[in-house]
Each structure stands twice: as C-alpha cells, then as structure tokens.
C-alpha cells in the first residue's frame, strides 16, 4: 500500500498548478498530489428532504483574486 503523510488537493480549474506540484514533490514518497475531481453539490441526497431554508446560494462568484488553489491534508496517525 502506498501510504502518504500529506495529501495536496488542487482545485480542478488549476491543472497547471497540479502538474507543477506533482513535479516538485515527485521525489517525496510521503506526499501525494491530486486534482480535485468532485462534481455537483456535496449536500445532495437521494431521498426527499425539507425545502431549503436559506434564501439562495451563499457561494457567489467573486471578483477577488483566488487564494485557495490547493489544500494540504495531513493523514492522522
């Protein structure tokens, strides 16, 4: 089993950054770099649910420069 200590998850709209980080960490055994492949809403359910209480989607597009191109997760011991 390929056990890693740190996982770098790169935003799906930053494949060049993912390639760069993969090259930079290519010799580091305990680091794995992945492109985020999640699709759709994370809160999606396969069963009926109550109507949405919030008025609208809180995740609005922003004109600010993006600062969250990737996230680092450390595996628990």
N, C-alpha and C positions, 0 to 999 in steps of 0.2 A: 504494500500500500504506500502510495506517495503521500507522506504526511507533511503538511506545511504548518508553519507557525504564524505567518502573516498572509492575508489574502487582500489584494488590491483589486477593487471592483471599479471599473472605469465606466463612465456614462456612455450609453450606446451611441450618442452623437459625437463621440470623441475617439474614433477608431485609430487615428494617427497617434494620439497620446497613448492608447493601449499598446500599439506597436512599439513606441519609444520605451515605455516602461518595461515591456517584455524583454527588449534587448538589454536594457540597463540591469535587469535582475536575472539575466539568463544564467549566470554562474552561481547564483544564490539558491541553494537547494530548498531552503525553508520558506521561500516566498513564491506565491503563485499570483499571476496577473490574469484577470478575466474581464471580458467585455460584458456589461450588464445586458442580459437578454430578456428581462421581464417584459411582459406585454399586458396592456389593459390595466384596469383598476385593481389594486391589491385587496380591496374590501368586497369584491364580487362574491356573491353566494349563489348556490344552485337551488335555493329554496325561496319561497315568498318571504318578504320582510315588510316591516312597517315603512310608511313613506318617509322620505328623507326629511329630517328636522331642520337642517341648515337651509338657508335661502338660496345658495348657489355654490359653485365650485370655488373653494378657497385658494386653489393653486392657479393663480392668474399669471399669464406671461409677464415678464418683467423686462424693462429696457436697461436694467443694471447689468454690468459685466458679470458673467457667471463665475462663481468661486468654488463650486462643488463639482469639479470634473471627475474626481475619484474619491473613494472612501477606503480606509485601511481597517481591516478587521483582524483582531488577534485571536487565535484559537485558544480556548480555555484549556488549562492543564488537566 
